[in-house]
Amino acid sequence: MQSRRGRFQFLASECPSGLRASSLQHMPLSKETARRRPVSGTQLQDPGRHQQPSKFHVQPRENHSLRWKQVLHLQYGMYVWPCAVVLAQYLWFHRGSLPGKAVLEIGGGVSLPGIMAAKCGAEVILSDSSELPHCLEVCWQSCQMNNLPQVRIIGLTWGHMSQELLALPPQDILLASDVFFEPEDFEDILTTVYFLMQKNPKVQLWSTYQVRSADWSLEALLYKWDMKCVHIPLESFDADKENIAESALPGRHTVEMLVISFAKDSL
């Protein structure tokens, strides 16, 4: 039996001079602004030019290490955000239930939660917007650095009915780290989730959400799309800390862990 008290540790390695793990807290104010900012050809042609190699060590009984490169760029999909560390902790806490499960991460970017799920034995597909090929490249790099050639990477744009979305097999778990960032995207995300729930009505969306405005809510949209949401207390999976796995994340940000599924009346 695996101990649920195990933990993973964040260590930044080979950081450029003057950079530390805590520097990852300085993120762009708006993901939408970052998404629309042009990326120079030099940065795309040389993906290792401004990268910060980092890794997680899983302790104490399981000797796992997760590695990736974070690009020091305003494009938000190339950073590990505070929510990703919390969701990775939730996956690690429930790792005993993951082997053999079909798991899809949406809005993956660096894809720390998806990589964690794959290391715990899940059959993982990583996805990010088909309109952001450089973010898909970051997904691919994360897989390469963690020796996970079996992990598929696909382009999925929220709210778009694409061939990739139609071809997806039924999933058991959907992962979403801080995708509920811009209210204008909320319904596009949930329509994509709803389509995937039609393939498997028992699928769950495991999502971490950073509270940025008391005026934002998913309640009306969840009701519209026949979904329910359960809030998971962070202390129930050892995530009620400002510094999880020595990452200096999530810091003093308010992060919530949500499990979203079909409402009972819809089954």
N, C-alpha and C positions, 0 to 999 in steps of 0.2 A: 504494500500500500504506500502510495506516495504521500509524503508529509505536506500538508497545506501551509506549513509555516515556513517553507523555503522562500528564498527571495532572490532577486537578481540585482546586480550592482552595475551602475553606470561608471565607466571610466573613459575619459577623453584621452586619446593618444596621438602623438605627432601633431599637436595643434600648432598653427602658426604662432609666431611670437606675439605675446600679449593677449592671446585668446584663451579662455577657460570654458569649462562646461557651463558656468553660470552665464556666459555671454549669450547662450541660446535663448535666454528669456527676452532679449530685445528683438521683437518681431515687428513687422509692418503693422500700422494701425488698422488697415483694412485689407482683407484678403482679396476683395474685389479689385481694389486699386492695384495690388500686386499682380493679380492675374492678368490685368490688361496692360501692364508695363512691358514695353518691348524688351526682348532679350537679345543681346548682341550676338552676332555670328561667331565672334571669337569665343564667347563663353560656351556656345553650343558645340563648337568644333573641338574644344579642349575641356571636356567635362571634369577633368581632375585639377583644373587650374586654381580654383578657389575652394577646395574641398577640405573638410575637417574630419579625418577618420575618427570614429568613435566606436565604442563597444559596450555591451552589457555582459557581465559575468553572472551566471546563475549559481547561487550558493544555497545551502552548504553541501547537500548530498548529491545533487545533479550537477555535473561539471559542464554546463552549457555556456557558450559565449556567443552573443549576437553582435554582428559588426555591420557598419554601414558608413557611407560618406555623406556628410551634409555640405551642400554647396552654399557658400557664403554669398548669397544673392537675395534680392528682395522677393523673388518668386516664392510664395509661401509653401508650396508643395515640396520644397527641398530642405525643410527644417523638421526637426522633431519638436512638436508643440507640446505644451504641458499635458493636454488631454491624452496624448499617445502613451505617455508613461503610465498614467492611471489605467488606461485600457489594457496595456501590456501586463500590469500587475494583476488585473482581474483574470486575464487569460492564464497567467502563471498560477494563480490561486486555484483555478478550476482545471488545471492541466490534465487531471486524471480522466476527465470526460471528453477530451479532445481527440484522441487517436481514432482515425478513420472517419471523422466528421468532415463533411463538405463545407468549406468556409470560404466566403467571398469578402474581401475588403474593398469598400468603395471609397473613392477619394484618397487613395493610399499614399501617394508621394513617397516619402522615405519608408513607409510601410512597417514601422516597428511592430504594431499589433499583429499584422499578417505574418511577419517573419517569426514572431513568438509562437503563433498558432502552428506554423509549419514545423518548428523545432519541437513542438509538443506532440507531433504525430498527426495533425490534421491534414487533409487534402485541400490545399489552399490555392485560390485564384486571387491575384492582386489586380486591381483596376484603378485607373484614374481617367481624367477626361481625355477623350480621343482628340480634343483640340489642343492638348498640351503635351506634345511628344517628348519634351525634355523631362516632364514629370514621369512619364512612362519609362524613360531611360534611367531615372533614379530608382524606380521599382526594380528594374533589371539589375542594376548595380548591387542593390541590397541582396538580391537572390544570389548573385555571383559571389559576393563576399562571404556569404553564409553557407556556401556549398549546397544550394537548394535548386538544382537544375530542373527538378520536377515541377516547380511552381509555375503555373501559367500566368501570363501578364496580358491583359486585354484593355482596350480603350472603351470606356463607358461614359457617356455624357448624360448627366441627370436629366430626366424628362424627355429624352430622345429614344424613340423606338428604333434600335439599330439591329443589324444582323447579329452582332456579338451578343446583345442582350437576349434576342430570341433564341440563340443557340445554346445559352447557358443551361446546364443540367440543374435539377432541383438542388437547393442548398439547405444545409442544416442551420448554419449560423451566418449572419451578415455582420461585418465589423465596420464601424464608422467612427473615426476619431475626429472630433471637432468639425464635422461637416456642416453643422447647423450654425453657420457663421453669419451669413447674409440672409435676412428674412425673405428676400425675393427668391432665394433658392429653396426654401423649406418645402414647398409643395412639389417642386421638381424631384427633390430627393425622395419624398414619400410616394410619389407616383411610381418611381423606379422600384422602391421597396415593395409597393403593393403588387406590381407585376411579378416580382420574385416570390411573393407570398402566395400568389395564385398557383405557382408551380408546386409549392409545398406549404400548405396552410399552417404547418407546425413550425416553420422557420422562425427564428428570433433575430431581431436586430440588437446587437450589443453596441451601445454607443456612449461615448463620453462627450460631455457638452460643457463648455466654459461659459459661465454666466457673465454676460456683458451688458445686459439691459433688463431691468425688472418689467419692462413693457412687452418683451418678446415672449411668446408662448406657442407651444405646439398643440395645445388642447383642442382648439377648433378644427385644425387639420386632421388630427388623429381621429376625432369623431367623424369627420367627413369621409375618411378612408377606412372606417370600421376597424380601427386599431386601438389598442390599449397600451399604457405605459406604466411600468413599475420602476420606482426610484430605488436604487440599491445603495444603502449607506456605505460610505467609503471605509468606515472602520470595520465593516464586516469582511473586508478582504485586505486589511492592512494598508490601505491607501490614504489614510487620514493624516498624512504628513506633508510638510512643506518641501521635504527633500527625500523623494523616493529613489532608492537605489543609487544614492550619492550623485544624483543628476542635477541638483539644484532646481528640480522641477517637481511638482507644479508650482513651487513658490507660494506666493500668497494669493494666487488666483483661486476663484471659487469654481470647482469642477464638480459636475454631477455625473453619476453613472446611471444610465437608463437601459432597461430591457423592454423593447417594443415588440408586440406580437399582434396577431389578429384578435379582435374582441371575441368573446365566447359566442355571441349571437351570430357571428359570421361563419363559424365552423360547421 
